[in-house]
Structures are given as C-alpha cells and as structure tokens.
Amino acid sequence: MSTGPIIMAGAGVRLSNLQKFLDMGIREVHSSASRLIASPMRYRKAGVSMCSEAETDEFSRYCVDGDVVEAMKSVMQMSTVRVA
C-alpha cells in the first residue's frame, strides 16, 4: 500500500485551537508550544539596543513549555490522532 504526501499543519497551532484542526481531520500538527520567559541576562544598559526595532523585547525569549506539549499530546491521544 503506497501513501501520498503528508501535510502537517503548522504556524499558529496552539492548545487553544488544536481541537479545530483535529475536527477538520488533520492528523499531524507542528507547534512551537512556547511561552515567553525572562532572560537570565544580568547587565542591561538602558538606552542601548541590540536591535533596530524599538518595540522588540531583548530581555526575554521563547522557550518550549513542556506542560503545553503534554496537554496537546493528551488532546491528540483522546482524538486518536498521531503526534508528529
């Protein structure tokens, strides 16, 4: 039995909207499942930016949230969908 390409949904898949993707029959998803955390950087020079965009927060970063990943896996398992 041959299978065709698998299309994986991504870019915007979150725990809050995961069920919508599953309800549409999507079987595999990609999510960063991240949260914004404060940088451990100690020295911060006010008025000096390392970025040309003034609104960019240089003192925080995105990190995978294991609790969100686990919750998404649970939702998918309850829907008998493969986790990708």
PyRosetta script that sets phi, psi and omega in degrees:
from pyrosetta import init, pose_from_sequence

init()
pose = pose_from_sequence("MSTGPIIMAGAGVRLSNLQKFLDMGIREVHSSASRLIASPMRYRKAGVSMCSEAETDEFSRYCVDGDVVEAMKSVMQMSTVRVA")
pose.set_psi(1, 123.8)
pose.set_omega(1, 178.9)
pose.set_phi(2, -99.0)
pose.set_psi(2, 149.0)
pose.set_omega(2, 177.9)
pose.set_phi(3, -118.4)
pose.set_psi(3, 151.8)
pose.set_omega(3, 177.7)
pose.set_phi(4, -87.4)
pose.set_psi(4, -170.4)
pose.set_omega(4, 179.4)
pose.set_phi(5, -64.0)
pose.set_psi(5, 149.5)
pose.set_omega(5, 175.5)
pose.set_phi(6, -102.7)
pose.set_psi(6, 128.2)
pose.set_omega(6, 177.9)
pose.set_phi(7, -100.8)
pose.set_psi(7, 122.3)
pose.set_omega(7, -178.6)
pose.set_phi(8, -104.5)
pose.set_psi(8, 124.9)
pose.set_omega(8, 177.6)
pose.set_phi(9, -72.9)
pose.set_psi(9, 140.8)
pose.set_omega(9, 178.0)
pose.set_phi(10, -155.9)
pose.set_psi(10, -170.8)
pose.set_omega(10, 178.6)
pose.set_phi(11, 57.0)
pose.set_psi(11, 79.0)
pose.set_omega(11, 176.3)
pose.set_phi(12, 113.7)
pose.set_psi(12, 0.7)
pose.set_omega(12, 178.1)
pose.set_phi(13, -75.6)
pose.set_psi(13, 122.3)
pose.set_omega(13, -178.2)
pose.set_phi(14, -132.7)
pose.set_psi(14, 164.7)
pose.set_omega(14, 175.5)
pose.set_phi(15, -56.5)
pose.set_psi(15, -38.2)
pose.set_omega(15, -176.8)
pose.set_phi(16, -67.9)
pose.set_psi(16, -22.4)
pose.set_omega(16, -179.2)
pose.set_phi(17, -122.6)
pose.set_psi(17, 6.1)
pose.set_omega(17, -177.2)
pose.set_phi(18, -56.5)
pose.set_psi(18, -43.0)
pose.set_omega(18, -176.9)
pose.set_phi(19, -60.5)
pose.set_psi(19, -32.7)
pose.set_omega(19, 177.5)
pose.set_phi(20, -61.5)
pose.set_psi(20, -41.8)
pose.set_omega(20, 178.4)
pose.set_phi(21, -65.2)
pose.set_psi(21, -43.9)
pose.set_omega(21, -179.6)
pose.set_phi(22, -63.8)
pose.set_psi(22, -40.2)
pose.set_omega(22, 179.2)
pose.set_phi(23, -63.7)
pose.set_psi(23, -26.9)
pose.set_omega(23, 178.3)
pose.set_phi(24, -82.8)
pose.set_psi(24, -1.8)
pose.set_omega(24, 177.9)
pose.set_phi(25, 91.5)
pose.set_psi(25, 7.8)
pose.set_omega(25, 178.0)
pose.set_phi(26, -71.1)
pose.set_psi(26, 128.9)
pose.set_omega(26, -173.2)
pose.set_phi(27, -99.7)
pose.set_psi(27, -19.6)
pose.set_omega(27, -179.0)
pose.set_phi(28, -138.1)
pose.set_psi(28, 137.6)
pose.set_omega(28, -178.8)
pose.set_phi(29, -134.1)
pose.set_psi(29, 158.8)
pose.set_omega(29, 174.4)
pose.set_phi(30, -127.0)
pose.set_psi(30, 129.8)
pose.set_omega(30, 179.5)
pose.set_phi(31, -142.0)
pose.set_psi(31, 142.5)
pose.set_omega(31, 175.4)
pose.set_phi(32, -73.3)
pose.set_psi(32, -24.9)
pose.set_omega(32, 179.4)
pose.set_phi(33, 45.5)
pose.set_psi(33, 48.2)
pose.set_omega(33, -172.8)
pose.set_phi(34, -109.3)
pose.set_psi(34, 166.6)
pose.set_omega(34, 174.0)
pose.set_phi(35, -139.5)
pose.set_psi(35, 155.0)
pose.set_omega(35, -179.6)
pose.set_phi(36, -84.4)
pose.set_psi(36, 127.2)
pose.set_omega(36, 178.0)
pose.set_phi(37, -124.8)
pose.set_psi(37, 155.2)
pose.set_omega(37, 179.6)
pose.set_phi(38, -71.4)
pose.set_psi(38, 142.5)
pose.set_omega(38, 177.2)
pose.set_phi(39, -72.6)
pose.set_psi(39, 144.0)
pose.set_omega(39, 177.1)
pose.set_phi(40, -78.5)
pose.set_psi(40, 3.3)
pose.set_omega(40, -179.1)
pose.set_phi(41, -56.4)
pose.set_psi(41, 133.0)
pose.set_omega(41, -178.2)
pose.set_phi(42, -92.8)
pose.set_psi(42, -47.2)
pose.set_omega(42, -176.4)
pose.set_phi(43, -85.8)
pose.set_psi(43, 126.6)
pose.set_omega(43, 178.8)
pose.set_phi(44, -135.4)
pose.set_psi(44, 120.2)
pose.set_omega(44, -178.4)
pose.set_phi(45, -96.1)
pose.set_psi(45, 110.9)
pose.set_omega(45, 178.7)
pose.set_phi(46, -61.1)
pose.set_psi(46, 135.8)
pose.set_omega(46, 176.7)
pose.set_phi(47, 85.4)
pose.set_psi(47, -5.6)
pose.set_omega(47, 178.5)
pose.set_phi(48, -113.7)
pose.set_psi(48, 118.2)
pose.set_omega(48, -177.0)
pose.set_phi(49, -111.2)
pose.set_psi(49, 147.2)
pose.set_omega(49, 175.6)
pose.set_phi(50, -98.4)
pose.set_psi(50, 10.6)
pose.set_omega(50, -175.6)
pose.set_phi(51, -139.6)
pose.set_psi(51, 147.2)
pose.set_omega(51, 179.9)
pose.set_phi(52, -78.0)
pose.set_psi(52, -15.6)
pose.set_omega(52, 179.7)
pose.set_phi(53, -93.2)
pose.set_psi(53, 112.9)
pose.set_omega(53, -175.1)
pose.set_phi(54, -64.0)
pose.set_psi(54, -30.3)
pose.set_omega(54, -176.8)
pose.set_phi(55, -81.2)
pose.set_psi(55, -6.3)
pose.set_omega(55, 179.5)
pose.set_phi(56, -72.6)
pose.set_psi(56, 131.2)
pose.set_omega(56, 178.7)
pose.set_phi(57, -87.0)
pose.set_psi(57, 105.7)
pose.set_omega(57, -178.5)
pose.set_phi(58, -80.6)
pose.set_psi(58, -8.2)
pose.set_omega(58, -173.2)
pose.set_phi(59, -107.1)
pose.set_psi(59, 22.7)
pose.set_omega(59, 173.6)
pose.set_phi(60, -147.9)
pose.set_psi(60, 164.4)
pose.set_omega(60, -178.7)
pose.set_phi(61, -150.4)
pose.set_psi(61, 162.4)
pose.set_omega(61, 178.0)
pose.set_phi(62, -89.7)
pose.set_psi(62, 141.4)
pose.set_omega(62, -178.6)
pose.set_phi(63, -140.0)
pose.set_psi(63, 142.6)
pose.set_omega(63, 177.5)
pose.set_phi(64, -62.5)
pose.set_psi(64, 133.2)
pose.set_omega(64, 178.7)
pose.set_phi(65, -100.2)
pose.set_psi(65, 105.5)
pose.set_omega(65, -177.4)
pose.set_phi(66, -58.2)
pose.set_psi(66, -34.2)
pose.set_omega(66, 178.5)
pose.set_phi(67, -65.3)
pose.set_psi(67, -38.5)
pose.set_omega(67, 178.5)
pose.set_phi(68, -68.3)
pose.set_psi(68, -41.7)
pose.set_omega(68, 177.5)
pose.set_phi(69, -59.5)
pose.set_psi(69, -46.3)
pose.set_omega(69, 179.9)
pose.set_phi(70, -62.4)
pose.set_psi(70, -41.6)
pose.set_omega(70, 178.9)
pose.set_phi(71, -64.9)
pose.set_psi(71, -40.6)
pose.set_omega(71, 178.9)
pose.set_phi(72, -65.6)
pose.set_psi(72, -40.6)
pose.set_omega(72, 177.5)
pose.set_phi(73, -61.2)
pose.set_psi(73, -41.3)
pose.set_omega(73, 179.8)
pose.set_phi(74, -62.9)
pose.set_psi(74, -44.7)
pose.set_omega(74, 178.6)
pose.set_phi(75, -60.3)
pose.set_psi(75, -43.6)
pose.set_omega(75, -178.6)
pose.set_phi(76, -68.2)
pose.set_psi(76, -38.7)
pose.set_omega(76, 179.0)
pose.set_phi(77, -66.8)
pose.set_psi(77, -36.5)
pose.set_omega(77, 177.1)
pose.set_phi(78, -66.1)
pose.set_psi(78, -25.5)
pose.set_omega(78, 178.4)
pose.set_phi(79, -94.3)
pose.set_psi(79, 7.6)
pose.set_omega(79, -176.7)
pose.set_phi(80, 48.2)
pose.set_psi(80, 48.8)
pose.set_omega(80, 178.8)
pose.set_phi(81, -112.6)
pose.set_psi(81, 143.8)
pose.set_omega(81, 176.9)
pose.set_phi(82, -71.1)
pose.set_psi(82, 139.5)
pose.set_omega(82, 174.9)
pose.set_phi(83, -90.3)
pose.set_psi(83, 129.0)
pose.set_omega(83, -179.5)
pose.set_phi(84, -115.9)
pose.dump_pdb("model.pdb")
